Amino acid sequence: PATLEEASRLLKDNGPGGRFLAGGTDLVIALKEKGLLPKYLVDLKKVPGLTGIRENSDGSITIGALTTMREIEISPLITKKFPFLAQSAAEVGSIQIRNRATIGGNMANATPSADTAPALIALNATAKITSLNGERIVTLEEFFKGPGLTVMRAEEVLAEINIPRTGPRLVGEYIKFSPREMMDLAYVGIAVAYNLGDDDRKCDGVRIVLGAVAPTPIRAKRAETALEGQNLTQALAEKAGQIAAEEAKPI
């Protein structure tokens, strides 16, 4: 297909059993090792406008669904404004994988351990979903419904991720624990973002998002409440960490 509308129509006209193909890093493994046998594939790579990172006039940032993890990892805009998002992209597989894997595929595949999902949810990111019926915007926090499940219908295409404007005092971090130091899925991935107060200690707008410890990425809302409006100390950080651990629901 040369347009998103054509891609959506192909899924609708050809019936159940089709899959969209972006970077293919998840799909090819599923074909080779997990017994997935789609009736047909619809390759999105010829659709213009699905790649790239741009800053909009309102201060928001748009990331095209076919933008690769490597592009996010080294983007001057992302590394300057959201270094923890760049870090989360850098945690995905090997550099060979990151040159193929796309942010849209990573989201649409809905793996609970997806590295970039916690950081994007911590940034209040939204997903633009398109189909023959038009487009709709969904927060990434509401996008995931379970392992491999999202709010998207079969013929819908994830077109882009949008990060709303953030304040100049935003700070964040992404930390991943996995069995091996490199090229392994997260046992737990944690993104934290908040705005620093005037004294560089007060936490405002706290968002703590846990990956790989529930069927979907989840916000640790009780831990957020413990930090909100407080001056950060080592003891308070440890308390918030303990609360977040209690909110996790690992298998």
DAURGI-V750191 format. One record per residue. N is the residue number from 1. RES is the residue in one letter. OMEGA is omega in degrees with one decimal (none if undefined). D_LAST is the distance of its C-alpha to the last C-alpha in Angstrom with 1 decimal. Layout:
# DAURGI-V750191
n=N res=RES omega=OMEGA d_last=D_LAST
n=N res=RES omega=OMEGA d_last=D_LAST
This chain:
# DAURGI-V750191
n=1 res=P omega=178.7 d_last=39.6
n=2 res=A omega=177.8 d_last=41.5
n=3 res=T omega=176.5 d_last=40.1
n=4 res=L omega=178.6 d_last=37.0
n=5 res=E omega=179.0 d_last=38.9
n=6 res=E omega=178.4 d_last=39.8
n=7 res=A omega=179.2 d_last=36.2
n=8 res=S omega=-179.5 d_last=35.1
n=9 res=R omega=178.9 d_last=38.1
n=10 res=L omega=177.4 d_last=37.3
n=11 res=L omega=-178.5 d_last=33.9
n=12 res=K omega=-175.4 d_last=35.7
n=13 res=D omega=-175.5 d_last=38.7
n=14 res=N omega=172.5 d_last=37.0
n=15 res=G omega=-175.0 d_last=34.5
n=16 res=P omega=174.1 d_last=30.9
n=17 res=G omega=179.0 d_last=29.2
n=18 res=G omega=177.1 d_last=30.1
n=19 res=R omega=172.8 d_last=28.0
n=20 res=F omega=177.9 d_last=29.0
n=21 res=L omega=175.2 d_last=29.3
n=22 res=A omega=177.4 d_last=29.1
n=23 res=G omega=176.6 d_last=28.5
n=24 res=G omega=-174.3 d_last=27.0
n=25 res=T omega=174.0 d_last=24.6
n=26 res=D omega=-174.3 d_last=21.5
n=27 res=L omega=-178.5 d_last=23.8
n=28 res=V omega=177.0 d_last=25.7
n=29 res=I omega=178.8 d_last=22.6
n=30 res=A omega=177.8 d_last=21.5
n=31 res=L omega=-174.6 d_last=25.1
n=32 res=K omega=-166.0 d_last=25.4
n=33 res=E omega=-172.7 d_last=22.2
n=34 res=K omega=174.8 d_last=20.2
n=35 res=G omega=178.2 d_last=23.2
n=36 res=L omega=179.4 d_last=23.6
n=37 res=L omega=177.9 d_last=27.3
n=38 res=P omega=175.6 d_last=28.5
n=39 res=K omega=179.5 d_last=32.0
n=40 res=Y omega=177.0 d_last=33.0
n=41 res=L omega=175.4 d_last=32.0
n=42 res=V omega=-174.6 d_last=33.5
n=43 res=D omega=-175.5 d_last=33.9
n=44 res=L omega=-168.8 d_last=34.0
n=45 res=K omega=178.1 d_last=35.5
n=46 res=K omega=179.8 d_last=39.0
n=47 res=V omega=-178.5 d_last=38.4
n=48 res=P omega=173.9 d_last=40.1
n=49 res=G omega=-178.3 d_last=38.8
n=50 res=L omega=179.7 d_last=35.0
n=51 res=T omega=173.1 d_last=35.0
n=52 res=G omega=-179.8 d_last=35.9
n=53 res=I omega=-178.5 d_last=35.3
n=54 res=R omega=174.3 d_last=37.8
n=55 res=E omega=-176.4 d_last=38.7
n=56 res=N omega=-176.1 d_last=40.2
n=57 res=S omega=-179.7 d_last=43.2
n=58 res=D omega=178.8 d_last=41.1
n=59 res=G omega=177.1 d_last=39.1
n=60 res=S omega=179.7 d_last=35.9
n=61 res=I omega=-180.0 d_last=34.5
n=62 res=T omega=177.1 d_last=33.8
n=63 res=I omega=178.4 d_last=31.7
n=64 res=G omega=-173.3 d_last=32.5
n=65 res=A omega=-178.6 d_last=29.6
n=66 res=L omega=173.6 d_last=30.9
n=67 res=T omega=-176.2 d_last=31.2
n=68 res=T omega=176.4 d_last=29.6
n=69 res=M omega=179.4 d_last=27.2
n=70 res=R omega=177.6 d_last=30.2
n=71 res=E omega=178.1 d_last=32.4
n=72 res=I omega=-178.4 d_last=30.1
n=73 res=E omega=-173.3 d_last=29.7
n=74 res=I omega=-179.2 d_last=33.5
n=75 res=S omega=177.8 d_last=34.8
n=76 res=P omega=-179.8 d_last=37.3
n=77 res=L omega=-178.8 d_last=36.5
n=78 res=I omega=-177.4 d_last=32.7
n=79 res=T omega=178.7 d_last=33.1
n=80 res=K omega=-173.7 d_last=35.7
n=81 res=K omega=-174.4 d_last=34.1
n=82 res=F omega=-177.5 d_last=30.4
n=83 res=P omega=179.9 d_last=29.9
n=84 res=F omega=173.6 d_last=26.2
n=85 res=L omega=175.4 d_last=25.8
n=86 res=A omega=179.0 d_last=27.8
n=87 res=Q omega=180.0 d_last=25.7
n=88 res=S omega=176.4 d_last=22.4
n=89 res=A omega=-179.5 d_last=24.3
n=90 res=A omega=-178.8 d_last=25.5
n=91 res=E omega=-174.9 d_last=22.0
n=92 res=V omega=171.4 d_last=21.6
n=93 res=G omega=177.8 d_last=22.4
n=94 res=S omega=178.5 d_last=26.0
n=95 res=I omega=176.4 d_last=29.1
n=96 res=Q omega=177.3 d_last=29.9
n=97 res=I omega=-176.2 d_last=26.7
n=98 res=R omega=175.3 d_last=27.3
n=99 res=N omega=177.3 d_last=30.8
n=100 res=R omega=-174.1 d_last=29.5
n=101 res=A omega=-178.1 d_last=26.1
n=102 res=T omega=178.9 d_last=26.8
n=103 res=I omega=178.9 d_last=25.4
n=104 res=G omega=177.5 d_last=25.7
n=105 res=G omega=179.0 d_last=23.9
n=106 res=N omega=179.1 d_last=21.1
n=107 res=M omega=-175.3 d_last=20.8
n=108 res=A omega=178.7 d_last=21.6
n=109 res=N omega=172.0 d_last=19.1
n=110 res=A omega=171.7 d_last=16.4
n=111 res=T omega=-177.3 d_last=13.8
n=112 res=P omega=-177.1 d_last=11.1
n=113 res=S omega=-179.3 d_last=12.1
n=114 res=A omega=-172.5 d_last=15.8
n=115 res=D omega=-173.7 d_last=17.7
n=116 res=T omega=-175.3 d_last=20.5
n=117 res=A omega=-179.5 d_last=18.7
n=118 res=P omega=-179.3 d_last=18.1
n=119 res=A omega=179.8 d_last=21.7
n=120 res=L omega=177.6 d_last=23.2
n=121 res=I omega=177.5 d_last=21.6
n=122 res=A omega=178.9 d_last=22.9
n=123 res=L omega=-180.0 d_last=26.2
n=124 res=N omega=-176.3 d_last=26.3
n=125 res=A omega=175.9 d_last=26.6
n=126 res=T omega=177.3 d_last=27.4
n=127 res=A omega=172.9 d_last=27.4
n=128 res=K omega=-175.8 d_last=30.6
n=129 res=I omega=-177.3 d_last=30.1
n=130 res=T omega=175.3 d_last=33.3
n=131 res=S omega=177.5 d_last=34.6
n=132 res=L omega=-179.6 d_last=38.0
n=133 res=N omega=-178.9 d_last=37.7
n=134 res=G omega=-178.5 d_last=37.7
n=135 res=E omega=176.2 d_last=35.0
n=136 res=R omega=-178.7 d_last=32.5
n=137 res=I omega=-180.0 d_last=30.7
n=138 res=V omega=174.3 d_last=27.1
n=139 res=T omega=179.1 d_last=25.3
n=140 res=L omega=177.4 d_last=22.3
n=141 res=E omega=-179.7 d_last=20.4
n=142 res=E omega=-173.2 d_last=21.1
n=143 res=F omega=-174.7 d_last=21.0
n=144 res=F omega=-178.4 d_last=17.4
n=145 res=K omega=-179.3 d_last=16.3
n=146 res=G omega=178.0 d_last=13.1
n=147 res=P omega=-179.1 d_last=12.0
n=148 res=G omega=-176.1 d_last=15.6
n=149 res=L omega=175.1 d_last=17.1
n=150 res=T omega=178.4 d_last=19.7
n=151 res=V omega=-175.5 d_last=22.6
n=152 res=M omega=171.6 d_last=25.0
n=153 res=R omega=-171.2 d_last=27.0
n=154 res=A omega=-174.2 d_last=27.8
n=155 res=E omega=-179.1 d_last=31.1
n=156 res=E omega=-178.7 d_last=30.1
n=157 res=V omega=172.4 d_last=30.0
n=158 res=L omega=-173.4 d_last=28.4
n=159 res=A omega=-176.7 d_last=31.5
n=160 res=E omega=173.4 d_last=30.8
n=161 res=I omega=179.3 d_last=28.8
n=162 res=N omega=176.4 d_last=30.8
n=163 res=I omega=-177.8 d_last=30.4
n=164 res=P omega=-179.6 d_last=32.7
n=165 res=R omega=178.4 d_last=35.3
n=166 res=T omega=-180.0 d_last=34.1
n=167 res=G omega=-178.6 d_last=36.3
n=168 res=P omega=-177.1 d_last=37.9
n=169 res=R omega=-179.4 d_last=36.1
n=170 res=L omega=171.4 d_last=32.5
n=171 res=V omega=-179.1 d_last=30.5
n=172 res=G omega=180.0 d_last=26.9
n=173 res=E omega=171.5 d_last=24.6
n=174 res=Y omega=179.3 d_last=21.6
n=175 res=I omega=-178.0 d_last=19.7
n=176 res=K omega=171.4 d_last=17.2
n=177 res=F omega=177.4 d_last=15.5
n=178 res=S omega=-176.2 d_last=15.0
n=179 res=P omega=177.6 d_last=15.8
n=180 res=R omega=-176.5 d_last=19.2
n=181 res=E omega=-176.6 d_last=21.5
n=182 res=M omega=169.6 d_last=22.3
n=183 res=M omega=175.4 d_last=21.2
n=184 res=D omega=177.3 d_last=17.5
n=185 res=L omega=179.0 d_last=14.5
n=186 res=A omega=163.6 d_last=13.1
n=187 res=Y omega=170.7 d_last=10.3
n=188 res=V omega=173.7 d_last=11.4
n=189 res=G omega=-173.3 d_last=14.6
n=190 res=I omega=172.8 d_last=16.6
n=191 res=A omega=177.1 d_last=19.8
n=192 res=V omega=175.8 d_last=22.4
n=193 res=A omega=174.2 d_last=25.7
n=194 res=Y omega=176.8 d_last=28.6
n=195 res=N omega=177.6 d_last=32.4
n=196 res=L omega=174.5 d_last=34.4
n=197 res=G omega=-175.9 d_last=37.0
n=198 res=D omega=-177.5 d_last=40.6
n=199 res=D omega=178.5 d_last=40.2
n=200 res=D omega=178.9 d_last=37.4
n=201 res=R omega=-175.5 d_last=35.1
n=202 res=K omega=-178.1 d_last=34.4
n=203 res=C omega=180.0 d_last=31.2
n=204 res=D omega=179.9 d_last=31.8
n=205 res=G omega=-173.6 d_last=29.6
n=206 res=V omega=173.5 d_last=26.3
n=207 res=R omega=178.9 d_last=23.2
n=208 res=I omega=-175.0 d_last=19.9
n=209 res=V omega=-178.1 d_last=17.2
n=210 res=L omega=175.8 d_last=13.7
n=211 res=G omega=173.8 d_last=12.2
n=212 res=A omega=-178.2 d_last=9.0
n=213 res=V omega=177.4 d_last=7.0
n=214 res=A omega=179.3 d_last=7.3
n=215 res=P omega=175.3 d_last=8.7
n=216 res=T omega=169.3 d_last=11.8
n=217 res=P omega=-176.4 d_last=13.3
n=218 res=I omega=172.1 d_last=14.1
n=219 res=R omega=175.2 d_last=17.1
n=220 res=A omega=-169.1 d_last=16.9
n=221 res=K omega=177.3 d_last=20.0
n=222 res=R omega=176.7 d_last=20.6
n=223 res=A omega=176.1 d_last=20.7
n=224 res=E omega=-179.2 d_last=23.0
n=225 res=T omega=-179.4 d_last=25.2
n=226 res=A omega=-178.2 d_last=25.5
n=227 res=L omega=-171.9 d_last=26.9
n=228 res=E omega=176.9 d_last=28.9
n=229 res=G omega=-176.8 d_last=32.6
n=230 res=Q omega=170.9 d_last=32.3
n=231 res=N omega=-173.3 d_last=33.8
n=232 res=L omega=173.6 d_last=31.2
n=233 res=T omega=177.9 d_last=31.3
n=234 res=Q omega=-178.7 d_last=29.3
n=235 res=A omega=179.9 d_last=28.6
n=236 res=L omega=178.1 d_last=27.5
n=237 res=A omega=179.3 d_last=25.2
n=238 res=E omega=177.9 d_last=23.5
n=239 res=K omega=178.9 d_last=23.3
n=240 res=A omega=177.8 d_last=21.7
n=241 res=G omega=178.6 d_last=19.2
n=242 res=Q omega=178.2 d_last=18.3
n=243 res=I omega=179.9 d_last=18.1
n=244 res=A omega=178.7 d_last=15.9
n=245 res=A omega=178.8 d_last=13.4
n=246 res=E omega=179.4 d_last=13.6
n=247 res=E omega=179.5 d_last=13.0
n=248 res=A omega=-179.0 d_last=9.7
n=249 res=K omega=-175.2 d_last=6.7
n=250 res=P omega=174.2 d_last=3.8
n=251 res=I omega=none d_last=0.0
